[in-house]
Amino acid sequence: METPTIAQAAKLFAEHKLSPVELTQACIDKIAALDGTLNAFITTTPERALADARAAEARIMAGNARGPLDGIPIAHKDIYGTKGIATTAHSALLQGWVPTEDAVTVGKLADAGITMLGKLATHEFAMGGPSFDLPWPPARNPWHPDHFTSGSSSGTGAAVAAGFILGGTGSDTGGSIRGPASLCGIAGIKPTYGLCSRVGILPLSQSLDHAGPMAWNVQDCAILLQAMAGYDPTDPASANRPVPDFSAGLGRDAKGMKIGVVRHWHETDAPVSNAVQKGIDEALGIWKAQGAEIVDVVLPSLYEFQACCYVILISEAYAVHEPWMKTRFNDYGERLRMRLASGALMTSADYVQALRRRLELCTIVAQATKGIDILITAGAQAEAPRIDGMPLWANTDKPGFTQPFNVLGWPAMAICSGFGVGGLPVAIQIAAKPFQEAKLFQVADAFEQATPFRTTRPSLAAPAPGLAAGLATGLAAAGLNLPASDMAGLGEVVADLASTASALKSNRSYVVEPANVFSLRKGV
């Protein structure tokens, strides 16, 4: 079955042309067949999902559907607490931990009727980067499994792009929704700070953490956000204001919008690939043709936002993890423990100065964007890099286009804007002012509807059967017993060695055949 969008599935359910049970089973089958290649899931919950689907089907058949999410298969990033289901943060530290309560957003989506397929891979505690020394291997990019998904909502990006789920949850502290959306060719929104509750989601940086949805297209993100958003008095940062209709502007064009282009970010601060630049230019052309006004905007450099974001993030993250860092340091993966250790070196003065600079940046940007409805820049600098050989500080060593909007607290969304080298997707990022998500969705949807990029899904092949078992057998014969967590990395090494060895094979003349070398030297 070709994976439908959320909106398409809801329509098919209402017309009794597709059942939630059929769709959920198709997703379960696809995960079972193909996730061995992508590692998008840490935990699957097929029995729970089918029970949810049967309940949704009964409601729909009785004319009591709860809304467009009733019966829709989704999954949660594995930092979202799920009652009775393990929540690991992709870390040995929490392996086996089972929460007794759902995160607030998990409960809201359950109330909307979703079917829950499981828990998704993340970078360790939403920060660690792609690591091979954890109990579970890192998620891989469905467009090319040798390439990076970005992170930290890596499993959600991979699972949505592959069609394993119709949507999923992510978190975004410096770009962790929009990064995977960009590199995996899907849509993902970091809403306004405070729009979605973070209660029950494992924290990283309370000043910068955002919860939000990821899906195949803009419309589906709007549907998911409608269910996730809302005031939560138990979250100190939660915004006490009515939730608007996020889908109100869908289907309209960008006429009358004033769109600001932050050119120096993607032309000077962090020059982008040709494919990314092409996507930005095409988007501007489409919106201008629809009647939008396009203007250039100059903002502080990406480096200023990066410095501010990272000092706040690492200081607050270390405060969260300090007890474990002192007692269970080696239970963290190498990437995360090195990053967290740097937080111990930040001074209180550094942290306060970053908070002060954040306020200044917010004021500067507010002044520079008066009268502007939307900002556009790149989603990521280039197509996804290979996942192997990434340096320890990968994903934090360069300024990102996403970090400014965590610092500002503005809503920002990444959507696919084309394909570049190797058929890998690229993305634009669209941002709006606080609580203007409906306007953001309208402009993003106007681009999406005018382009063909939602008609192409990645093509996946099932993993070779018995690879892990074959590796284990070979290692045992050599007297080695490696943990299961090392098998994915070993599989890559073996594949690379096999490729290298095959390149050496050729038909050689008799005189250079190794078996004849010694006799030839004797003159025989």
GIJO-V319067 format. One record per pair of residues at least 4 apart in sequence whose C-alpha atoms are under 8 Angstrom apart, sorted by sequence separation. I is the first residue (numbers start at 1). J is the second residue. D is the distance in Angstrom with one decimal. If there is no record, write none. Layout:
BEGIN
i->{I/I}
j->{J/J}
d->{D/D}
END
This chain:
BEGIN
i->{4/5/6/7/8/9/10/11/12/13/18/19/20/21/22/23/24/25/26/27/28/29/30/31/32/34/35/45/46/47/48/49/50/51/52/53/54/55/56/57/58/59/60/66/76/82/88/90/91/102/103/104/105/106/107/108/109/110/122/123/124/132/133/140/141/150/153/154/155/156/157/158/159/160/172/175/176/177/178/179/180/181/182/191/205/216/217/218/219/220/221/222/223/224/225/262/263/264/265/266/267/272/273/274/275/276/277/278/279/280/281/282/283/284/285/286/287/288/300/301/302/303/304/305/306/307/308/309/310/311/312/313/314/315/316/317/318/321/322/323/324/325/328/332/333/334/335/336/337/338/339/340/341/342/346/347/348/349/350/351/352/353/354/355/356/357/358/359/360/361/362/363/364/365/366/386/390/393/399/402/403/404/405/406/419/420/432/436/437/438/439/440/441/442/443/444/445/446/447/448/452/466/467/468/469/470/471/472/473/474/475/476/482/483/486/487/488/489/490/491/492/493/494/495/496/497/498/499/500/501/508/509/512/513/516/517/518/519/520/4/12/13/18/30/35/59/60/65/82/88/89/90/102/109/110/123/124/132/140/141/149/159/160/171/172/180/181/182/191/198/204/215/216/233/263/264/265/266/267/272/287/288/300/324/332/346/405/419/420/432/448/475/476/482/508/511/512/519/12/13/35/59/81/88/123/131/132/140/141/159/160/170/171/172/181/203/215/232/265/266/288/405/419/420/448/475/510/511/12/13/59/80/87/88/123/131/140/141/160/170/181/214/231/232/330/405/418/419/432/475/79/87/88/123/130/140/141/149/160/213/230/231/232/329/417/418/432/9/56/78/79/86/87/88/130/140/149/178/230/231/416/417/418/431/472/511/60/78/79/86/87/139/178/230/231/284/416/417/430/472/78/86/87/156/177/178/198/213/230/416/417/78/86/87/156/177/178/198/213/230/325/415/416/85/86/156/177/198/212/230/414/415/56/57/84/85/140/156/196/197/229/414/415/430/56/83/84/123/139/140/193/196/414/82/83/84/122/138/139/142/193/194/196/212/325/413/414/471/82/83/84/121/122/141/153/193/226/412/413/28/53/81/82/83/121/140/153/172/192/412/413/52/53/82/83/139/142/152/153/171/191/226/321/381/412/468/81/82/142/152/190/191/226/380/381/411/412/468/471/81/82/190/191/225/380/410/411/80/81/129/158/190/318/379/410/411/80/129/153/157/161/189/190/223/317/318/378/379/410/411/468/49/82/127/128/151/152/153/156/157/161/188/189/222/223/377/410/411/467/1/24/25/81/126/127/151/152/161/188/189/222/314/318/409/410/411/24/80/126/150/151/154/158/160/188/314/317/318/405/411/126/152/153/157/187/188/402/413/123/124/151/152/186/187/219/314/315/412/21/24/122/123/150/151/157/186/187/314/315/411/415/76/122/123/149/150/186/187/188/90/122/123/149/173/186/187/219/315/21/87/89/90/121/122/173/189/196/197/255/269/270/20/21/89/90/91/121/122/150/181/188/196/197/254/259/261/263/269/20/89/90/91/120/121/149/174/187/195/196/197/253/257/258/259/260/261/262/263/264/269/89/90/120/121/148/149/173/177/195/196/197/199/255/256/257/258/259/260/261/262/263/311/379/418/20/21/42/89/120/172/173/177/195/199/254/255/256/257/258/259/260/261/262/265/315/379/417/20/89/172/173/177/198/253/254/255/256/258/260/262/264/265/383/416/19/171/172/197/254/383/171/172/311/312/74/76/171/172/311/384/72/73/74/75/78/143/170/171/197/383/384/70/71/72/73/74/75/76/77/78/92/141/142/169/170/196/312/383/43/69/70/71/72/73/74/75/76/77/78/79/91/92/141/169/170/194/195/311/312/383/69/70/71/73/74/75/76/77/78/90/91/169/170/193/194/195/382/16/67/69/70/75/77/90/126/168/169/193/194/309/362/14/27/66/67/79/90/167/168/308/362/380/13/66/79/167/168/307/308/361/379/380/24/42/117/167/379/380/24/166/167/308/358/378/379/21/23/126/166/308/358/378/379/20/377/378/20/376/377/167/376/377/160/167/339/376/160/161/375/376/160/374/375/56/157/167/335/374/375/10/156/335/374/10/373/374/10/373/7/52/53/300/6/10/52/53/6/9/52/52/50/299/300/6/49/299/373/374/48/49/48/49/48/299/298/45/46/297/45/46/297/44/45/44/43/44/42/43/77/41/42/43/125/127/41/42/77/126/41/42/77/125/40/41/76/40/75/39/28/75/24/74/77/105/73/74/75/76/77/105/73/74/75/76/77/104/105/306/42/72/73/74/75/76/77/104/305/306/309/103/104/309/103/104/280/303/103/280/302/306/309/39/40/41/102/103/280/302/305/306/309/39/40/101/302/305/308/39/40/38/39/208/277/38/276/302/305/37/38/38/276/207/208/276/207/272/276/38/205/275/276/37/205/272/273/204/205/260/272/273/206/271/272/273/205/266/270/204/205/260/265/266/89/204/258/259/260/262/40/41/203/258/259/260/261/262/263/40/109/112/257/258/259/260/261/262/266/39/40/204/257/258/259/260/261/203/257/259/40/41/109/40/81/108/109/38/80/81/108/80/81/79/80/79/105/105/270/270/31/30/283/174/27/28/265/27/280/27/279/279/173/276/276/275/275/276/275/274/275/279/279/280/279/276/275/276/276/69/68/69/287/3/6/287/2/3/5/6/286/4/3/283/286/254/249/253/254/248/249/252/253/246/247/250/251/246/249/250/253/254/245/249/253/244/247/248/251/252/246/247/250/251/250/182/183/209/218/134/182/208/217/134/208/133/179/183/133/178/179/183/208/131/131/131/128/129/128/129/128/124/127/128/5/128/5/7/124/7/193/6/5/193/192/193/192/193/191/192/222/191/192/190/191/189/190/219/179/189/190/218/178/189/175/188/189/187/188/218/219/175/187/188/218/174/175/186/187/174/186/187/173/185/186/218/175/185/217/174/182/173/181/182/150/172/181/182/93/149/178/179/181/148/178/147/148/217/93/147/148/216/92/93/147/148/91/92/146/147/184/185/195/91/146/147/183/184/185/193/91/146/183/185/192/182/183/192/182/183/191/150/182/192/181/182/191/140/178/130/129/129/143/144/143/143/162/161/162/161/162/143/142/143/142/143/142/137/135/136/137/135/134/137/133/137/132/133/132/132/132/37/37/34/36/37/34/36/34/33/34}
j->{8/9/10/11/12/13/14/15/16/17/22/23/24/25/26/27/28/29/30/31/32/33/34/35/36/38/39/49/50/51/52/53/54/55/56/57/58/59/60/61/62/63/64/70/80/86/92/94/95/106/107/108/109/110/111/112/113/114/126/127/128/136/137/144/145/154/157/158/159/160/161/162/163/164/176/179/180/181/182/183/184/185/186/195/209/220/221/222/223/224/225/226/227/228/229/266/267/268/269/270/271/276/277/278/279/280/281/282/283/284/285/286/287/288/289/290/291/292/304/305/306/307/308/309/310/311/312/313/314/315/316/317/318/319/320/321/322/325/326/327/328/329/332/336/337/338/339/340/341/342/343/344/345/346/350/351/352/353/354/355/356/357/358/359/360/361/362/363/364/365/366/367/368/369/370/390/394/397/403/406/407/408/409/410/423/424/436/440/441/442/443/444/445/446/447/448/449/450/451/452/456/470/471/472/473/474/475/476/477/478/479/480/486/487/490/491/492/493/494/495/496/497/498/499/500/501/502/503/504/505/512/513/516/517/520/521/522/523/524/9/17/18/23/35/40/64/65/70/87/93/94/95/107/114/115/128/129/137/145/146/154/164/165/176/177/185/186/187/196/203/209/220/221/238/268/269/270/271/272/277/292/293/305/329/337/351/410/424/425/437/453/480/481/487/513/516/517/524/18/19/41/65/87/94/129/137/138/146/147/165/166/176/177/178/187/209/221/238/271/272/294/411/425/426/454/481/516/517/19/20/66/87/94/95/130/138/147/148/167/177/188/221/238/239/337/412/425/426/439/482/87/95/96/131/138/148/149/157/168/221/238/239/240/337/425/426/440/18/65/87/88/95/96/97/139/149/158/187/239/240/425/426/427/440/481/520/70/88/89/96/97/149/188/240/241/294/426/427/440/482/89/97/98/167/188/189/209/224/241/427/428/90/98/99/168/189/190/210/225/242/337/427/428/98/99/169/190/211/225/243/427/428/70/71/98/99/154/170/210/211/243/428/429/444/71/98/99/138/154/155/208/211/429/98/99/100/138/154/155/158/209/210/212/228/341/429/430/487/99/100/101/138/139/158/170/210/243/429/430/46/71/99/100/101/139/158/171/190/210/430/431/71/72/101/102/158/161/171/172/190/210/245/340/400/431/487/101/102/162/172/210/211/246/400/401/431/432/488/491/102/103/211/212/246/401/431/432/102/103/151/180/212/340/401/432/433/103/152/176/180/184/212/213/246/340/341/401/402/433/434/491/73/106/151/152/175/176/177/180/181/185/212/213/246/247/401/434/435/491/26/49/50/106/151/152/176/177/186/213/214/247/339/343/434/435/436/50/106/152/176/177/180/184/186/214/340/343/344/431/437/153/179/180/184/214/215/429/440/151/152/179/180/214/215/247/342/343/440/50/53/151/152/179/180/186/215/216/343/344/440/444/106/152/153/179/180/216/217/218/121/153/154/180/204/217/218/250/346/53/119/121/122/153/154/205/221/228/229/287/301/302/53/54/122/123/124/154/155/183/214/221/229/230/287/292/294/296/302/54/123/124/125/154/155/183/208/221/229/230/231/287/291/292/293/294/295/296/297/298/303/124/125/155/156/183/184/208/212/230/231/232/234/290/291/292/293/294/295/296/297/298/346/414/453/56/57/78/125/156/208/209/213/231/235/290/291/292/293/294/295/296/297/298/301/351/415/453/57/126/209/210/214/235/290/291/292/293/295/297/299/301/302/420/453/57/209/210/235/292/421/210/211/350/351/114/116/211/212/351/424/113/114/115/116/119/184/211/212/238/424/425/112/113/114/115/116/117/118/119/120/134/183/184/211/212/238/354/425/86/112/113/114/115/116/117/118/119/120/121/122/134/135/184/212/213/237/238/354/355/426/113/114/115/117/118/119/120/121/122/134/135/213/214/237/238/239/426/61/112/114/115/120/122/135/171/213/214/238/239/354/407/60/73/112/113/125/136/213/214/354/408/426/60/113/126/214/215/354/355/408/426/427/72/90/165/215/427/428/73/215/216/357/407/427/428/71/73/176/216/358/408/428/429/71/428/429/72/428/429/220/429/430/214/221/393/430/215/216/430/431/216/430/431/113/214/224/392/431/432/68/214/393/432/69/432/433/70/433/68/113/114/361/68/72/114/115/69/72/115/116/115/364/365/72/115/365/439/440/115/116/116/117/117/368/368/116/117/368/117/118/369/117/118/118/118/119/118/119/153/118/119/120/202/204/119/120/155/204/120/121/156/204/120/121/156/121/156/121/117/165/115/165/168/196/165/166/167/168/169/197/166/167/168/169/170/197/198/399/136/166/167/168/169/170/171/198/399/400/403/198/199/404/199/200/376/399/200/377/399/403/406/137/138/139/200/201/378/400/403/404/407/138/139/200/401/404/407/139/140/139/140/309/378/140/378/404/407/140/141/142/380/312/313/381/313/378/382/145/312/382/383/145/313/380/381/313/314/369/381/382/316/381/382/383/316/377/381/316/317/372/377/378/202/317/371/372/373/375/154/155/317/372/373/374/375/376/377/155/224/227/372/373/374/375/376/377/381/155/156/320/373/374/375/376/377/320/374/376/158/159/227/159/200/227/228/158/200/201/228/201/202/201/202/202/228/229/399/400/164/164/417/309/163/164/401/164/417/165/417/418/313/417/418/418/419/420/420/420/421/426/427/428/428/426/426/427/428/223/223/224/446/163/166/447/163/164/166/167/447/166/166/447/450/442/438/442/443/438/439/442/443/437/438/441/442/438/441/442/445/446/438/442/446/438/441/442/445/446/441/442/445/446/446/379/380/406/415/332/380/406/415/333/407/333/379/383/334/379/380/384/409/333/334/335/333/335/335/336/336/333/336/337/216/339/217/219/336/220/406/220/220/409/409/410/410/411/410/411/441/411/412/411/412/411/412/441/402/412/413/441/402/413/400/413/414/413/414/444/445/402/414/415/445/402/403/414/415/403/415/416/403/415/416/448/406/416/448/406/414/406/414/415/384/406/415/416/328/384/413/414/416/384/414/384/385/454/331/385/386/454/331/332/386/387/331/332/386/387/424/425/435/332/387/388/424/425/426/434/333/388/425/427/434/425/426/435/426/427/435/395/427/437/427/428/437/387/429/387/394/395/423/424/424/425/457/457/458/458/460/458/458/459/459/460/460/485/484/485/486/485/485/488/485/489/485/486/486/488/489/461/462/460/462/463/461/463/462/462/463}
d->{5.8/6.1/6.1/6.3/6.2/6.1/6.2/6.3/6.1/6.1/6.8/6.3/5.9/6.0/6.2/6.3/6.2/6.1/6.2/6.2/6.2/6.2/5.9/5.1/7.6/7.1/5.4/6.1/6.1/6.2/6.2/6.1/6.1/6.3/6.2/6.0/6.2/6.4/6.2/6.0/6.2/6.3/5.5/5.7/6.4/7.1/7.5/7.8/6.4/5.8/6.3/6.3/6.2/6.2/6.1/6.4/6.6/5.5/6.0/5.5/4.6/7.7/7.8/7.8/4.8/6.1/6.4/6.2/5.9/6.0/6.2/6.0/6.2/6.0/4.3/5.5/6.7/6.3/6.0/6.4/5.6/5.7/6.6/6.4/5.5/6.9/6.6/6.4/6.4/6.2/6.0/6.1/6.9/6.4/5.8/7.5/5.8/5.0/4.9/5.2/4.6/6.0/6.3/6.1/6.3/6.5/6.2/6.0/6.1/6.3/6.2/6.2/6.2/6.0/6.1/6.3/6.5/4.8/6.6/6.9/6.0/6.1/6.2/5.9/5.9/6.1/6.4/6.0/5.9/6.0/6.1/5.9/6.0/6.4/6.4/6.3/5.5/5.9/6.2/6.4/5.0/4.6/7.4/6.4/6.2/6.1/6.3/6.0/5.9/6.6/7.1/7.3/7.4/7.1/6.2/6.5/6.2/6.0/6.2/6.4/6.2/6.1/6.1/6.6/6.5/6.1/6.2/6.4/6.2/6.1/6.1/6.3/6.2/6.1/6.4/7.6/6.0/5.8/7.8/7.2/6.4/6.1/5.5/6.9/5.4/5.4/5.9/6.4/6.1/6.2/6.5/6.1/5.8/6.1/6.6/6.2/5.9/6.4/6.5/7.6/8.0/5.9/6.2/6.1/6.2/6.3/6.1/6.1/6.3/6.5/6.3/5.2/6.5/7.2/6.1/6.0/6.6/6.5/6.1/6.1/6.2/6.1/6.0/6.2/6.1/5.9/6.0/6.4/7.0/7.1/6.5/6.5/7.3/6.6/6.0/6.3/6.6/6.6/5.4/5.8/5.1/5.2/7.2/7.7/6.3/4.8/4.6/6.2/6.7/7.7/6.8/7.9/5.9/6.2/7.6/5.0/6.9/5.6/5.0/7.1/5.6/5.1/5.3/6.0/5.2/8.0/4.8/7.6/7.5/7.9/6.8/5.9/7.9/6.8/7.9/6.1/6.0/4.9/6.8/6.3/5.4/6.3/7.6/6.4/5.6/7.2/5.2/5.3/6.1/6.9/7.4/5.0/6.1/7.6/6.3/6.8/6.7/5.5/5.3/5.7/7.3/5.3/6.0/4.7/5.1/7.0/6.8/6.9/5.6/6.0/6.0/7.3/5.9/7.6/5.3/7.2/5.6/5.8/7.5/5.7/6.7/7.0/4.2/6.6/7.5/6.5/7.4/7.2/7.9/7.1/7.8/7.0/7.2/5.2/6.2/6.1/6.4/5.7/5.9/5.6/5.4/6.0/5.7/7.8/7.8/6.7/5.8/5.6/7.3/7.7/6.3/7.7/6.9/7.6/5.6/6.0/4.8/6.9/7.2/5.9/8.0/5.7/7.7/6.8/7.5/5.5/5.7/7.5/7.3/5.5/6.8/7.8/7.5/6.4/8.0/5.8/6.8/7.8/7.6/5.1/6.6/5.8/6.9/6.5/7.5/7.4/8.0/6.1/4.8/6.0/5.9/6.9/5.5/7.7/6.8/7.3/5.8/4.7/6.9/7.7/5.2/5.4/6.0/7.9/5.8/6.6/7.7/6.2/7.7/4.4/5.9/6.9/4.3/6.9/5.8/6.6/7.2/7.0/6.2/7.3/7.6/5.4/6.6/5.5/6.9/6.9/6.5/6.3/6.8/6.1/6.2/5.8/5.9/6.8/5.7/6.9/7.8/6.8/7.2/7.0/6.8/5.7/6.6/7.0/5.0/6.9/6.1/7.4/5.9/8.0/7.8/5.9/4.4/7.6/5.1/6.1/7.6/8.0/5.5/5.9/7.9/7.5/7.1/7.6/7.9/5.5/6.5/7.5/6.0/4.8/7.7/7.0/7.6/5.8/5.4/6.2/7.7/6.7/5.3/6.4/5.3/6.1/7.6/4.5/6.3/6.6/6.6/6.3/7.9/5.6/6.3/7.2/8.0/6.3/4.8/6.9/6.6/7.7/8.0/7.8/7.1/7.2/7.7/7.8/4.1/6.3/6.9/4.4/5.8/7.8/6.5/7.4/6.5/7.2/7.8/5.7/6.5/7.9/7.6/5.2/6.4/6.9/6.3/7.7/6.5/6.9/5.7/7.8/4.9/6.9/7.8/5.5/5.6/6.4/6.4/6.7/6.0/7.0/5.5/5.1/6.2/6.0/7.7/7.5/7.0/7.4/6.4/7.1/5.5/6.2/7.8/7.5/7.1/8.0/7.9/7.7/4.7/5.8/7.9/5.8/6.7/7.6/6.1/5.6/7.2/7.2/5.0/7.2/7.7/6.6/6.9/7.2/7.6/7.6/6.2/5.0/7.3/6.2/6.0/6.7/5.9/7.7/5.2/7.1/7.8/7.4/6.6/7.3/5.0/7.7/7.3/5.8/6.4/7.3/4.2/6.7/7.4/6.5/7.8/6.5/7.3/7.9/6.3/5.8/5.8/6.4/8.0/7.8/6.3/8.0/6.0/7.4/7.5/5.4/7.1/7.5/5.1/7.8/6.3/6.7/7.0/4.8/5.4/5.5/7.1/6.3/5.6/5.1/7.5/8.0/7.5/7.9/5.2/7.1/7.9/4.7/4.9/5.2/7.9/6.3/5.2/7.0/5.4/7.5/6.4/6.0/7.2/6.4/5.1/7.5/8.0/6.0/7.2/5.3/6.9/7.1/6.1/7.3/7.5/6.7/7.9/5.2/6.0/6.8/6.6/5.5/6.2/5.8/6.4/7.2/6.8/4.6/7.3/5.7/6.9/7.2/6.9/6.3/7.1/7.7/4.9/7.0/8.0/4.2/5.8/7.4/7.1/5.6/6.0/7.1/7.7/7.6/5.9/6.0/6.0/6.2/6.2/7.4/7.2/7.6/5.7/6.7/4.9/7.2/7.6/6.0/5.1/7.4/6.1/7.3/6.0/7.1/5.4/6.0/4.8/4.7/5.0/4.9/4.8/5.1/7.7/7.6/5.6/6.2/6.8/7.1/7.7/4.9/6.1/7.8/4.5/7.9/7.1/6.0/5.8/4.1/5.2/6.2/6.1/6.2/5.4/5.6/6.0/6.8/6.7/7.6/6.9/5.8/7.1/5.8/6.2/7.1/6.7/6.2/6.4/4.8/7.0/7.4/5.6/7.1/8.0/6.4/6.6/6.8/6.5/6.9/5.1/6.1/5.5/7.0/5.6/6.4/7.1/5.9/6.7/7.9/4.5/7.5/6.2/6.8/7.3/6.0/6.2/5.5/5.1/7.1/6.1/6.0/6.1/5.9/7.9/6.0/5.8/4.9/4.6/5.5/5.2/6.5/5.7/5.2/6.6/7.8/7.1/7.5/5.5/7.0/6.3/6.4/7.6/5.8/4.0/5.1/5.7/6.0/6.0/5.1/5.0/4.6/6.2/7.9/6.3/6.2/6.2/6.0/5.8/5.2/6.2/6.4/7.1/5.8/5.8/5.3/5.6/6.4/7.9/5.7/5.8/6.5/6.5/7.3/6.9/4.7/6.7/7.6/4.2/5.8/6.8/8.0/6.7/5.6/7.8/6.7/6.6/7.4/7.8/5.9/6.0/7.9/5.0/7.7/7.8/7.0/7.6/6.0/7.8/7.0/6.9/7.2/5.4/5.0/5.6/7.2/7.3/6.4/7.5/5.7/6.5/7.9/7.5/7.5/7.5/6.6/7.7/7.6/7.8/4.3/4.9/7.6/5.9/6.3/7.1/6.8/6.4/6.4/4.5/7.9/7.7/7.7/7.0/6.5/7.5/4.5/4.5/4.9/6.1/5.2/6.8/7.1/5.3/7.5/5.7/6.7/7.6/7.8/7.9/4.7/6.0/6.7/5.8/6.4/6.3/6.8/5.1/6.4/7.2/7.8/5.8/5.7/6.3/5.3/7.1/7.5/4.8/7.0/6.3/7.4/7.5/7.2/6.8/7.6/7.9/7.5/7.4/7.7/7.2/5.7/7.2/7.4/5.0/7.2/7.3/7.7/7.9/6.7/4.9/6.4/7.8/7.0/7.8/4.9/6.8/5.2/7.3/7.0/7.2/7.1/5.9/7.1/5.1/7.7/7.3/5.8/4.9/4.2/5.4/6.4/7.8/5.0/6.6/7.1/5.7/7.0/7.5/7.8/5.9/5.5/7.1/7.1/4.4/5.6/6.4/7.2/5.8/5.4/7.4/5.4/7.6/7.3/7.6/6.9/7.5/5.1/7.4/7.3/5.7/5.8/7.1/5.6/5.7/6.5/6.0/5.1/5.0/5.0/5.7/6.5/7.6/5.5/7.0/7.0/7.3/5.2/6.9/7.3/7.8/7.3/8.0/7.1/6.6/7.6/5.9/7.8/5.8/6.3/7.9/5.7/3.8/7.1/5.8/6.2/7.5/6.6/7.8/8.0/6.5/5.9/7.0/7.0/6.4/7.3/6.0/6.4/4.9/7.7/7.0/5.3/7.5/4.7/7.2/5.4/6.5/8.0/7.8/4.7/6.8/7.2/6.9/7.6/6.8/6.7/7.8/7.7/7.1/7.1/7.9/7.8/6.3/6.6/7.5/7.6/8.0/7.1/5.3/7.8/6.5/7.4/7.7/7.8/4.6/5.1/7.1/6.9/5.8/7.6/5.1/6.8/6.9/7.0/5.4/6.4/7.3/6.4/7.7/5.0/7.4/6.1/7.7/7.1/7.4/6.3/7.9/5.2/6.0/6.0/5.8/6.6/7.2/4.2/7.9/6.7/7.9/5.3/4.7/4.7/5.2/6.0/7.5/7.4/7.0/7.0/6.1/6.5/5.7/6.3/6.4/7.5/7.5/7.2/5.9/7.8/6.0/5.7/5.3/6.2/6.4/7.1/6.4/5.7/6.0/4.5/7.4/5.6/6.6/5.2/5.4/7.9/7.2/8.0/5.8/6.2/7.8/7.2/7.6/7.5/7.5/5.3/7.6/6.5/4.9/6.2/7.7/7.6/7.8/7.2/6.7/7.8/5.1/7.9/7.9/7.6/7.0/6.2/6.7/5.7/6.8/6.5/7.4/7.6/7.3/7.6/7.7/5.5/6.0/7.2/8.0/7.8/6.1/7.6/6.7/7.3/7.4/6.3/7.4/7.2/6.3/7.1/5.5/6.6/6.7/6.5/6.8/6.5/6.5/6.8/7.3/4.5/7.0/5.0/8.0/6.4/7.1/4.7/4.9/7.7/7.3/7.9/7.0/6.5/7.2/7.8/6.2/6.9/7.6/5.7/7.5/7.9/7.6/8.0/6.3/5.7/7.6/6.0/6.8/5.9/7.0/6.5/7.4/6.9/6.7/5.5/7.6/7.1/7.9/6.9/7.5/6.5/5.4/7.3/4.2/7.6/6.6/7.9/6.8/7.5/7.7/7.4/6.8/6.5/8.0/5.7/6.9/4.9/5.6/6.8/5.0/7.6/7.0/4.4/7.1/4.3/8.0/5.6/6.5/7.2/5.4/7.6/7.7/5.8/6.2/6.5/7.0/4.2/7.9/5.6/6.6/7.2/5.6/6.8/7.2/4.9/5.7/6.9/5.8/6.3/6.0/7.8/4.6/4.7/6.0/6.8/7.9/7.0/5.9/7.6/7.6/5.0/7.9/5.9/5.9/6.4/6.1/6.4/7.6/7.9/6.8/6.4/7.8/6.9/6.4/7.8/7.8/5.5/5.2/6.0/5.7/7.2/5.8/5.5/5.6/7.7/5.9/6.7/4.0/4.6/7.9/6.8/5.7/4.8/8.0/5.1/7.7/6.7/6.0/7.8/7.5/6.5/6.6/7.9/7.5/7.5/6.0/7.1/5.5/7.2/6.2/5.8/5.9/7.4/7.9/7.6/4.9/7.8/8.0/7.6/7.1/7.8/8.0/7.4/7.1/7.0/7.4/7.4/6.1/7.9/7.2/7.0/6.4/7.1/7.6/5.0/6.0/7.1/7.6/7.9/6.8/6.3/7.6/5.5/7.9/5.0/6.3/6.3/6.8/7.8/7.2/6.9/6.7/7.8/6.4/7.9/6.8/7.2/7.4/5.4/6.9/6.0/4.9/6.0/6.7}
END
